Amino acid sequence: MQVYTYSEARQKLAIVLQQAEISGKVIIRMKDGRTFALVPEKIAASPLDVPSVKAKVTTEEIVDFVREGRKTNEGLVTVLRNEARY
């Protein structure tokens, strides 16, 4: 962990920020002995932020897949309900 004086940190701010990003923490020491930690902020990513997929599928094909899946699930639900009765 790198320690900078206040004057150094002020003069080399870009370097200090870069060092904090690399190491995760930088200490800045004041003339009176107090210290401050400079820590990069973590950016929370959305779980829905996913890369797109290039696929040669038409809208019609996607709709057919969804309908087919719904039919399969409806049949499965019916089977499970019938089994639960016995």
N, C-alpha and C positions, 0 to 999 in steps of 0.2 A: 504494500500500500504506500503510495507516494504522499509525502507531506510537503506542502508549499507554504511559504510565508504569505501574508496578505499582499505584500507588494509584488511578489513573484506571480501570484495567482491573478492579480489585476493586470500585470504586464503580459502574461502568457495565457489569457483566458481560453483561447481556442485550444491550446495544448492541454490545459488543465481539464477542460470538458472532454476532450478526446481520451485522456488518461482515465477519467472517471468511467467513461463508457467501456473501456477495455478491462480495467481492473475491478470495476463495480463500486469503487469508493475512493475518494481523495480527501485528505485532511488539509484544512487551511488553518494555519496558526497565526493568531493576532500577536501584536507586540506585548500585550499584557498577559499572554500565556493561554488565553481562551482558545479553544479549538472548535472548528465547525467541520462537519462531514458533508461532502458533496457527493450525492448518490443519484445515479440516473433514474428517472421515473420509468416504471414498467408500463408499457402500453398493452392494455387488455385487448386481445383480438376476439372478435365474435366467432363462435363456433359455426355460424352460418356463412362465414367468409371463406369460401372454398374456391379453388381454381375451377374454371370452366373446362369442360371436356369436349373436344372436337369429335363429333360422331355424324356419320351420314345416315341420319334417321329422320324421316319426315314427321310432320305433326300428326298425320293420319296414323302412322305406325305407333307413335307414342300413345295416342288415344286408344288404339286397339290393345296395346300392352296393359294399359290401366284397366280397361274393361275386362280383359281376360283375368287379371289379378283379382278384381272384385268378384267375379264369378267363382273363382277358386276359393276365395275366402268365405263367400256366402255358403258354398257347399260344405266347407270345413265346419263352419258354425252350426249348420244344420246337423251334421254328423255328431258333433260334440253334444248338442242339445239332446239328440236322441239317445246317446250313450248315458247321459246324466239321468235320464228317466228310469233306466233299468238298474 
